Amino acid sequence: MSSSTQFSPVIQQLHARKSNSPSISNFKTPRLVPLAPISLNCSRIHLDFRARAEVLENHDGGSSVQGLDDSPASIELQPISGEPQFDRVIAEAQQLDESVVILWMASWCRKCIYLKPKLEKLAADYFPRTRFYSVDVNNVPHKLVVRAGITKMPTIQLWRDGKKQAEVIGGYKAYLVVSEVRDMIENEDNL
């Protein structure tokens, strides 16, 4: 390497390993902490590791994870693709005495697309006692949309005991819709 060219420490370390140069031999690279994959009912759980964990290099070369919160930051909404799957989801929730929140949306609806990640974050707050799903009304039979009573999108419904208990029609700001959905879930016992 010429003295006028500046390389990153990683490149310098690789070059040092190749040429066995003693000048860079004391450089340590951070170690990656292997994490076990997380799976939950085929849904992907996204963990925000920058906000939830800080990985530090110890002096002895080991690594530690500090401040790790094991709750997910968001949970992907499970898609429902047809009437049989919808019936199965509602029946399973009824059997397990759980609530189901369903986002009825369309792929062309900007408010729906903007709202979905916010509901995925909300789903993490109520995990695992309430399950969250999404239905693209363009990809399911119209009969299912009519059966659920969907007239506008996005519509977020709460289902319990095999019946629709409440709904929020989200034609306004996403944070207000999420707040109403949170209230709907919190007050489900009063419905």
C-alpha positions as CSV (number, residue, x, y, z in Angstrom):
1,M,0.0,0.0,0.0
2,S,1.3,3.4,-0.8
3,S,1.5,5.9,2.1
4,S,-0.6,8.5,0.2
5,T,-3.6,6.2,-0.3
6,Q,-6.0,6.0,2.6
7,F,-8.1,2.8,3.1
8,S,-10.7,1.9,5.6
9,P,-9.6,0.0,8.7
10,V,-11.3,-3.2,7.4
11,I,-9.4,-3.0,4.1
12,Q,-6.2,-2.3,6.0
13,Q,-6.8,-5.3,8.3
14,L,-7.4,-7.6,5.3
15,H,-4.2,-6.3,3.6
16,A,-2.3,-6.8,6.9
17,R,-3.5,-10.4,7.2
18,K,-2.4,-11.0,3.6
19,S,1.0,-9.5,4.0
20,N,1.4,-10.3,7.8
21,S,2.2,-6.7,8.5
22,P,2.8,-6.2,12.3
23,S,1.6,-2.6,12.2
24,I,-2.1,-3.4,12.1
25,S,-2.1,-6.7,14.0
26,N,-3.6,-5.1,17.1
27,F,-6.7,-3.9,15.2
28,K,-9.8,-5.8,16.4
29,T,-13.0,-6.1,14.4
30,P,-16.3,-6.1,16.2
31,R,-17.9,-9.5,16.5
32,L,-21.3,-10.3,15.3
33,V,-23.7,-11.8,17.8
34,P,-25.6,-14.8,16.3
35,L,-29.3,-14.5,17.0
36,A,-31.7,-17.4,16.7
37,P,-34.4,-17.0,14.1
38,I,-37.8,-16.1,15.5
39,S,-40.9,-17.6,14.1
40,L,-44.4,-17.2,15.2
41,N,-47.3,-18.8,13.4
42,C,-45.6,-18.1,10.1
43,S,-45.5,-14.3,10.8
44,R,-42.3,-12.4,10.5
45,I,-41.3,-10.4,13.6
46,H,-39.2,-7.4,13.0
47,L,-36.9,-6.4,15.8
48,D,-35.4,-3.0,15.7
49,F,-32.0,-3.9,17.1
50,R,-30.5,-0.4,16.9
51,A,-33.2,0.9,19.3
52,R,-33.6,-2.3,21.4
53,A,-30.0,-3.6,21.8
54,E,-26.5,-2.3,22.1
55,V,-23.8,-4.8,21.2
56,L,-20.5,-3.9,22.7
57,E,-17.1,-5.4,22.3
58,N,-15.6,-6.6,25.6
59,H,-11.9,-6.2,26.3
60,D,-11.4,-9.9,26.4
61,G,-12.7,-10.2,22.8
62,G,-16.2,-11.5,23.7
63,S,-19.4,-9.6,23.1
64,S,-22.4,-8.8,25.2
65,V,-25.9,-7.7,24.5
66,Q,-27.2,-5.0,26.8
67,G,-30.7,-3.7,27.2
68,L,-32.3,-6.3,24.9
69,D,-36.1,-6.2,25.1
70,D,-37.5,-9.5,23.8
71,S,-40.8,-8.0,22.7
72,P,-41.1,-7.5,18.9
73,A,-41.2,-4.0,17.5
74,S,-43.8,-5.0,15.0
75,I,-45.6,-8.1,13.7
76,E,-46.5,-8.4,10.1
77,L,-50.3,-8.7,9.5
78,Q,-51.2,-12.1,8.3
79,P,-53.0,-12.0,4.9
80,I,-56.4,-13.6,4.5
81,S,-56.8,-14.8,0.9
82,G,-60.3,-16.3,0.9
83,E,-63.5,-17.2,2.6
84,P,-62.4,-20.6,3.9
85,Q,-59.3,-19.1,5.5
86,F,-61.4,-16.2,7.0
87,D,-63.8,-18.8,8.5
88,R,-60.8,-20.8,9.9
89,V,-59.2,-17.7,11.5
90,I,-62.4,-16.7,13.2
91,A,-63.2,-20.2,14.4
92,E,-59.6,-20.7,15.8
93,A,-59.8,-17.4,17.6
94,Q,-63.2,-18.3,19.1
95,Q,-61.9,-21.7,20.2
96,L,-58.8,-20.1,21.8
97,D,-61.0,-17.2,23.3
98,E,-58.9,-14.6,21.5
99,S,-59.8,-11.5,19.6
100,V,-59.0,-10.9,16.0
101,V,-58.4,-7.5,14.4
102,I,-58.7,-7.4,10.6
103,L,-57.6,-4.6,8.3
104,W,-59.7,-4.5,5.2
105,M,-57.7,-2.7,2.6
106,A,-56.9,-2.3,-1.1
107,S,-53.5,-2.3,-2.8
108,W,-54.5,1.0,-4.6
109,C,-55.5,2.8,-1.3
110,R,-52.8,5.1,-0.1
111,K,-54.3,5.5,3.3
112,C,-54.4,1.7,3.7
113,I,-50.8,1.3,2.7
114,Y,-49.7,4.1,5.1
115,L,-51.8,2.6,7.9
116,K,-50.6,-1.0,7.6
117,P,-47.1,-0.5,9.2
118,K,-48.7,1.5,12.0
119,L,-51.1,-1.4,12.7
120,E,-48.1,-3.8,12.6
121,K,-46.5,-1.8,15.4
122,L,-49.8,-1.9,17.3
123,A,-50.0,-5.7,16.8
124,A,-46.8,-6.0,18.7
125,D,-48.3,-4.2,21.7
126,Y,-51.2,-6.7,21.9
127,F,-49.2,-9.8,21.0
128,P,-50.1,-12.6,21.7
129,R,-53.6,-12.1,23.1
130,T,-55.0,-10.4,20.0
131,R,-54.2,-11.6,16.5
132,F,-54.0,-9.2,13.6
133,Y,-54.8,-9.9,9.9
134,S,-55.2,-8.0,6.7
135,V,-57.6,-8.6,3.7
136,D,-57.0,-7.1,0.3
137,V,-60.6,-6.7,-0.9
138,N,-59.4,-7.0,-4.6
139,N,-58.0,-10.5,-3.9
140,V,-60.9,-12.1,-2.1
141,P,-64.4,-12.9,-3.3
142,H,-66.9,-10.0,-3.2
143,K,-69.2,-12.3,-1.1
144,L,-66.7,-12.1,1.8
145,V,-66.5,-8.3,1.6
146,V,-70.3,-8.0,1.6
147,R,-70.5,-10.6,4.5
148,A,-68.1,-8.4,6.6
149,G,-70.1,-5.3,5.8
150,I,-67.2,-3.4,4.3
151,T,-68.2,-0.2,2.5
152,K,-65.0,2.0,2.8
153,M,-61.3,1.4,3.1
154,P,-59.4,1.2,5.2
155,T,-61.8,-0.5,7.7
156,I,-60.4,-2.1,10.8
157,Q,-62.7,-4.6,12.5
158,L,-62.6,-6.4,15.9
159,W,-64.0,-9.9,15.8
160,R,-64.7,-11.9,19.0
161,D,-66.8,-15.1,19.6
162,G,-67.3,-15.5,15.8
163,K,-68.9,-12.0,15.5
164,K,-67.9,-8.6,14.5
165,Q,-67.9,-6.5,17.7
166,A,-66.7,-3.1,16.5
167,E,-65.0,-1.3,13.6
168,V,-63.1,1.8,12.8
169,I,-63.3,3.3,9.3
170,G,-60.0,5.0,8.7
171,G,-60.5,7.8,6.3
172,Y,-58.4,10.3,8.3
173,K,-54.9,10.6,9.8
174,A,-53.2,7.3,10.7
175,Y,-52.3,8.2,14.3
176,L,-56.0,9.0,15.0
177,V,-57.1,5.7,13.4
178,V,-54.5,3.8,15.5
179,S,-55.7,5.5,18.6
180,E,-59.3,4.5,17.9
181,V,-58.2,0.9,17.1
182,R,-56.3,0.9,20.4
183,D,-59.4,2.1,22.2
184,M,-61.6,-0.4,20.4
185,I,-59.3,-3.2,21.6
186,E,-59.0,-1.9,25.2
187,N,-62.8,-1.5,25.4
188,E,-63.7,-4.9,23.8
189,D,-65.0,-6.2,27.2
190,N,-67.6,-3.4,27.3
191,L,-68.9,-4.2,23.9
